[in-house]
Amino acid sequence: MNTWREELGTSSEMMSLMQSIFANVSDAILVVDNGGVIMKVNAALEQMTGWTESELVGCKHICELCLGMATCLEETSCADCFFKQVQMPSFEMRLKTKDGRETLVAASSARLPDESRGKLVLVLRDMSAQQQAEKERYQNKLTNYVIQAQEEERKRIARELHDGVGQALYSILVGLNVVGQGQLSDPIRQHVNDLLQMTSKAMEEVKRMALELRPSALDDLGLLPALRSLMKRVEKSFDIQVELHVQGERRRYTAAIETALYRIIQEAMTNTAKYARASQLGIVFDDRDKEILVTIVDDGVGFEVEKTLHEGKGLGVFGMKERAQLLGGTVDIRSAPDEGTTVIVRIPVSKEETEHGNSRADR
């Protein structure tokens, strides 16, 4: 059996191979002498830093590119520099580019054998994309925690409004009814009747606030019953005809999906009611095999989407998109002046993301 040395052939062939690897490897490589002057670089380092080989080799010291290193034990600094070590298998380094930017790179270094006169090889890998991805993951996780905490607080306040303030107002209403049945003068009776009406209106307002904060139907019955309840309130409050068409299987989803879809559709309906001057609003809820597709269409005045978002007026739209993105979904808004508005929501869903992993009819 041939050994790997025999397969490589002559030393010149091995040298050619090593040069090819050095030139084409995706990691950036540079060699510095025992004084820290850069002696050799590969194409990946040129691309990473913006400097050409002629601008680096023999011209720049490693310290002109390095803005400090960090290990798992120490923050970024120049203390115990990798250049002082025989070998450092893993550390982070802030690399200065030609245009003055700082790039975070993962690095490793090794001192070459004695015959190389103390030369040091440094291998760098760009971490900016990884760092950005990690930052986005952290931001998404933080946003998700905030939304969950917000929903829990909404649920708590809605429950306290219903069980606390609502029950207290109901007790007052019962007491006023009892008082009203007694022997009262006309002015007193009129005053009691006024109080009855005021208390009744206050009860309705508390009920409305509790529903807006967190409808109990969403937790108890599911998304579609909660949407139907929302539709009735919008029709009554804003004199808009709302229709809901459901396609596909009717089932319960995870709390995260049901809450996100409810809030997205609620925001779309609220925007239509407040700004669109629409007379009709249609919702198509399509439960497909691997996604939920919701289309919301109104016949209102429409608006310029990009202009509205650019001017910072579409905070509700940003919230809709953010909720969908946290679930791997999208919100697409299509509108133009005098052409109405269409909102298309796509949320991926799997069997594991339905309640208990089973298909369950929506009650």
C-alpha positions as CSV (number, residue, x, y, z in Angstrom):
1,M,0.0,0.0,0.0
2,N,1.4,3.4,-1.0
3,T,1.9,5.9,1.8
4,W,0.6,9.4,1.6
5,R,4.2,10.6,0.9
6,E,4.4,8.3,-2.1
7,E,1.1,9.6,-3.4
8,L,2.2,13.2,-3.1
9,G,5.3,12.4,-5.2
10,T,8.3,14.7,-5.2
11,S,9.1,17.5,-2.7
12,S,8.3,20.0,-5.5
13,E,4.9,18.6,-5.9
14,M,4.3,18.8,-2.2
15,M,5.5,22.4,-2.2
16,S,3.1,23.1,-5.1
17,L,0.2,21.6,-3.1
18,M,1.0,23.6,0.0
19,Q,1.2,26.8,-2.0
20,S,-2.2,25.9,-3.6
21,I,-3.7,25.3,-0.2
22,F,-2.3,28.6,1.1
23,A,-3.6,30.5,-1.8
24,N,-7.1,29.0,-2.0
25,V,-8.1,28.2,1.6
26,S,-11.1,30.3,2.8
27,D,-9.4,31.2,6.1
28,A,-7.1,34.2,6.1
29,I,-3.5,33.4,6.8
30,L,-0.5,35.6,7.4
31,V,3.1,34.9,8.4
32,V,5.1,37.3,10.5
33,D,8.8,37.3,11.4
34,N,10.2,37.3,14.9
35,G,10.0,41.1,15.0
36,G,6.3,41.1,14.1
37,V,6.6,42.4,10.5
38,I,4.3,40.7,8.1
39,M,6.2,38.4,5.7
40,K,3.4,36.6,3.7
41,V,-0.4,36.8,3.3
42,N,-2.9,34.9,1.3
43,A,-5.7,36.1,-0.9
44,A,-8.3,35.6,1.9
45,L,-6.5,38.0,4.1
46,E,-6.4,40.6,1.4
47,Q,-10.1,40.3,0.9
48,M,-10.7,40.4,4.7
49,T,-8.7,43.5,5.4
50,G,-8.8,45.4,2.1
51,W,-5.0,45.7,1.9
52,T,-3.1,44.2,-0.9
53,E,-0.2,41.9,-0.5
54,S,2.3,44.6,-1.6
55,E,0.8,47.0,1.0
56,L,1.2,44.5,3.8
57,V,4.3,42.3,3.2
58,G,7.4,44.0,4.6
59,C,5.5,47.2,5.2
60,K,3.2,46.6,8.2
61,H,3.7,45.3,11.7
62,I,1.1,42.9,13.1
63,C,0.2,45.5,15.7
64,E,-1.1,47.8,13.0
65,L,-3.7,45.2,12.1
66,C,-4.5,43.9,15.6
67,L,-6.6,46.0,17.9
68,G,-6.5,43.5,20.8
69,M,-7.2,39.9,21.5
70,A,-9.5,38.1,23.9
71,T,-9.6,34.6,25.4
72,C,-12.3,32.9,27.5
73,L,-10.4,34.1,30.6
74,E,-9.7,37.8,29.6
75,E,-11.5,40.6,27.8
76,T,-10.0,42.2,24.8
77,S,-6.5,43.6,25.6
78,C,-2.9,43.5,24.5
79,A,-1.8,41.6,27.7
80,D,-0.3,38.2,27.1
81,C,-0.4,38.8,23.4
82,F,-0.5,35.7,21.1
83,F,2.8,37.0,19.6
84,K,4.6,36.3,22.8
85,Q,3.3,32.7,22.9
86,V,4.6,29.6,21.2
87,Q,1.1,28.6,20.3
88,M,-2.4,29.8,21.0
89,P,-5.0,27.4,19.5
90,S,-8.1,29.6,20.0
91,F,-8.8,33.3,20.7
92,E,-10.7,36.2,19.4
93,M,-9.0,39.2,17.8
94,R,-10.3,42.6,16.6
95,L,-8.8,43.2,13.2
96,K,-8.4,46.7,11.7
97,T,-9.3,46.9,8.0
98,K,-7.9,49.4,5.5
99,D,-11.0,51.5,5.6
100,G,-10.8,51.8,9.4
101,R,-13.5,49.3,10.4
102,E,-13.1,46.8,13.1
103,T,-13.8,43.1,12.3
104,L,-14.1,40.4,14.9
105,V,-12.2,37.3,13.9
106,A,-11.6,33.9,15.4
107,A,-7.9,33.2,15.5
108,S,-5.2,30.7,16.2
109,S,-1.4,31.0,16.1
110,A,1.6,28.8,16.1
111,R,5.3,29.4,16.1
112,L,7.1,27.6,13.2
113,P,10.1,25.3,13.9
114,D,13.5,26.7,14.8
115,E,14.8,26.7,11.2
116,S,12.1,29.3,10.3
117,R,13.9,31.8,12.6
118,G,10.9,32.4,14.9
119,K,8.3,33.1,12.3
120,L,4.7,32.9,13.5
121,V,1.6,31.7,11.5
122,L,-1.7,33.3,12.2
123,V,-5.0,31.9,10.9
124,L,-8.1,34.1,11.0
125,R,-11.8,33.4,10.4
126,D,-14.3,36.2,9.9
127,M,-16.9,36.1,12.7
128,S,-18.9,39.2,11.7
129,A,-21.7,37.1,10.0
130,Q,-21.8,34.7,13.0
131,Q,-21.8,37.6,15.4
132,Q,-24.7,39.2,13.5
133,A,-26.6,35.9,13.5
134,E,-26.0,35.5,17.2
135,K,-27.1,39.1,17.8
136,E,-30.3,38.5,15.8
137,R,-31.0,35.3,17.7
138,Y,-30.6,37.1,21.0
139,Q,-32.8,40.0,19.9
140,N,-35.5,37.5,18.7
141,K,-35.3,35.7,22.1
142,L,-35.5,38.9,24.0
143,T,-38.4,40.2,21.9
144,N,-40.2,36.8,22.4
145,Y,-39.8,37.1,26.2
146,V,-41.1,40.7,26.1
147,I,-44.2,39.6,24.1
148,Q,-44.9,36.6,26.3
149,A,-44.5,38.8,29.4
150,Q,-46.8,41.4,27.8
151,E,-49.5,38.8,27.1
152,E,-49.3,37.4,30.6
153,E,-49.7,40.9,32.0
154,R,-52.6,41.5,29.7
155,K,-54.2,38.3,30.9
156,R,-53.7,39.2,34.5
157,I,-55.1,42.7,34.2
158,A,-58.1,41.4,32.1
159,R,-58.8,38.8,34.8
160,E,-58.6,41.5,37.6
161,L,-60.9,43.8,35.6
162,H,-63.5,41.1,35.1
163,D,-63.3,39.4,38.6
164,G,-62.5,42.5,40.6
165,V,-63.8,45.8,39.1
166,G,-66.5,44.0,37.1
167,Q,-67.9,42.1,40.1
168,A,-67.8,45.2,42.3
169,L,-69.8,47.2,39.7
170,Y,-72.2,44.4,39.4
171,S,-72.8,44.4,43.2
172,I,-73.3,48.2,43.0
173,L,-75.8,47.6,40.2
174,V,-77.8,45.0,42.2
175,G,-77.8,47.4,45.2
176,L,-79.1,50.3,43.2
177,N,-81.8,48.1,41.8
178,V,-82.9,47.2,45.4
179,V,-82.9,50.8,46.4
180,G,-84.9,51.8,43.3
181,Q,-87.7,49.4,44.3
182,G,-88.3,51.3,47.6
183,Q,-90.5,54.2,48.4
184,L,-88.6,57.2,46.9
185,S,-89.4,60.7,45.9
186,D,-89.3,61.5,42.2
187,P,-86.0,63.4,42.4
188,I,-84.3,60.6,44.3
189,R,-85.7,57.9,42.0
190,Q,-84.4,59.8,39.0
191,H,-81.0,60.1,40.6
192,V,-80.9,56.3,41.3
193,N,-81.9,55.6,37.7
194,D,-79.1,57.9,36.5
195,L,-76.6,56.0,38.7
196,L,-77.9,52.7,37.3
197,Q,-77.3,53.8,33.8
198,M,-73.8,55.1,34.7
199,T,-72.9,51.9,36.5
200,S,-74.2,49.8,33.6
201,K,-72.1,51.8,31.1
202,A,-69.1,51.4,33.4
203,M,-69.6,47.6,33.4
204,E,-69.8,47.6,29.6
205,E,-66.6,49.6,29.4
206,V,-64.8,47.3,31.8
207,K,-65.9,44.3,29.8
208,R,-64.7,45.9,26.6
209,M,-61.3,46.7,28.1
210,A,-60.9,43.2,29.4
211,L,-61.8,41.8,26.0
212,E,-59.3,44.1,24.3
213,L,-56.6,43.2,26.7
214,R,-57.0,39.4,26.4
215,P,-60.3,37.7,25.3
216,S,-61.0,34.7,27.4
217,A,-62.3,32.9,24.3
218,L,-58.8,32.8,22.9
219,D,-57.5,30.7,25.8
220,D,-60.7,28.7,26.4
221,L,-62.1,28.1,22.9
222,G,-59.4,28.9,20.4
223,L,-58.4,31.3,17.7
224,L,-61.5,31.2,15.4
225,P,-64.1,31.8,18.1
226,A,-62.0,34.7,19.4
227,L,-61.8,36.1,15.9
228,R,-65.6,35.8,15.5
229,S,-66.1,37.7,18.8
230,L,-63.7,40.4,17.6
231,M,-65.6,40.7,14.3
232,K,-68.8,41.3,16.1
233,R,-67.3,44.1,18.2
234,V,-65.7,45.7,15.2
235,E,-69.0,45.6,13.3
236,K,-70.9,47.1,16.2
237,S,-68.4,49.8,17.0
238,F,-67.4,50.9,13.5
239,D,-70.3,49.9,11.3
240,I,-68.2,47.8,9.0
241,Q,-69.4,44.5,7.5
242,V,-66.9,41.8,8.3
243,E,-66.9,38.3,6.8
244,L,-64.7,35.3,7.8
245,H,-64.2,32.4,5.4
246,V,-62.4,29.3,6.9
247,Q,-60.7,26.8,4.6
248,G,-58.9,23.6,5.5
249,E,-58.9,21.8,8.8
250,R,-60.2,23.4,11.9
251,R,-57.9,22.8,14.9
252,R,-56.2,24.3,17.9
253,Y,-52.6,25.5,17.7
254,T,-50.0,26.3,20.2
255,A,-50.6,29.4,22.4
256,A,-47.8,31.2,20.7
257,I,-49.3,30.8,17.2
258,E,-52.9,31.5,18.3
259,T,-51.8,34.7,20.2
260,A,-49.6,36.0,17.3
261,L,-52.3,35.4,14.7
262,Y,-55.0,37.0,16.8
263,R,-52.9,40.1,17.5
264,I,-51.9,40.4,13.8
265,I,-55.5,40.2,12.6
266,Q,-56.7,42.4,15.4
267,E,-54.1,45.1,14.4
268,A,-55.1,44.8,10.7
269,M,-58.8,45.1,11.6
270,T,-58.2,48.1,13.9
271,N,-56.2,49.9,11.2
272,T,-59.0,49.3,8.8
273,A,-61.6,50.6,11.2
274,K,-59.6,53.7,12.2
275,Y,-58.0,54.8,9.0
276,A,-59.4,53.1,5.9
277,R,-62.9,54.5,5.9
278,A,-64.0,51.1,4.6
279,S,-67.5,49.6,4.5
280,Q,-66.4,46.0,4.0
281,L,-63.7,43.8,5.4
282,G,-63.0,40.2,4.4
283,I,-60.9,37.6,6.1
284,V,-59.9,34.3,4.6
285,F,-58.3,31.8,7.0
286,D,-56.7,28.9,5.2
287,D,-55.2,26.0,7.2
288,R,-52.9,24.3,4.8
289,D,-50.7,21.3,5.3
290,K,-47.6,23.1,6.5
291,E,-48.7,26.7,7.0
292,I,-51.5,29.0,7.9
293,L,-52.4,31.6,5.3
294,V,-54.5,34.5,6.4
295,T,-55.7,37.1,3.9
296,I,-57.3,40.3,5.1
297,V,-58.9,42.6,2.5
298,D,-60.7,45.9,2.9
299,D,-62.4,48.3,0.4
300,G,-61.0,51.4,2.1
301,V,-59.0,54.4,0.8
302,G,-55.6,52.6,0.9
303,F,-52.3,54.2,1.5
304,E,-48.6,54.3,0.3
305,V,-47.0,51.4,2.2
306,E,-43.3,52.3,1.8
307,K,-43.9,56.0,2.5
308,T,-45.9,55.3,5.7
309,L,-43.2,52.9,7.0
310,H,-40.4,55.3,6.0
311,E,-42.0,58.1,7.9
312,G,-42.3,56.0,11.0
313,K,-46.1,56.0,11.1
314,G,-46.5,52.3,10.8
315,L,-45.6,51.1,14.3
316,G,-48.5,48.7,14.3
317,V,-47.3,47.2,11.0
318,F,-43.8,46.7,12.5
319,G,-45.4,44.9,15.4
320,M,-47.4,42.6,13.0
321,K,-44.2,41.8,11.1
322,E,-42.2,41.2,14.2
323,R,-44.8,38.8,15.7
324,A,-44.8,36.8,12.4
325,Q,-41.0,36.7,12.1
326,L,-40.6,35.3,15.6
327,L,-42.6,32.3,14.4
328,G,-40.7,32.1,11.1
329,G,-43.5,33.7,9.2
330,T,-44.2,36.8,7.1
331,V,-46.6,39.7,6.8
332,D,-47.0,41.2,3.4
333,I,-49.0,44.5,3.1
334,R,-50.2,45.6,-0.4
335,S,-52.0,48.9,-0.8
336,A,-52.2,52.0,-2.9
337,P,-54.3,55.2,-2.6
338,D,-58.0,54.5,-3.5
339,E,-57.3,50.8,-4.0
340,G,-58.0,49.3,-0.6
341,T,-55.5,47.3,1.5
342,T,-54.6,43.6,1.5
343,V,-52.7,42.0,4.3
344,I,-51.2,38.5,3.7
345,V,-50.0,36.6,6.7
346,R,-48.1,33.3,6.4
347,I,-47.2,31.3,9.5
348,P,-45.5,27.9,9.2
349,V,-47.0,25.2,11.3
350,S,-46.3,21.5,11.9
351,K,-48.2,18.7,13.6
352,E,-46.2,19.2,16.7
353,E,-47.5,22.8,16.8
354,T,-51.1,21.9,17.1
355,E,-52.6,21.3,20.5
356,H,-51.1,18.0,21.8
357,G,-50.0,17.2,18.3
358,N,-53.6,16.2,17.4
359,S,-56.2,17.6,15.0
360,R,-59.0,19.0,17.1
361,A,-62.2,20.6,15.8
362,D,-62.5,24.2,16.6
363,R,-65.5,24.7,18.9
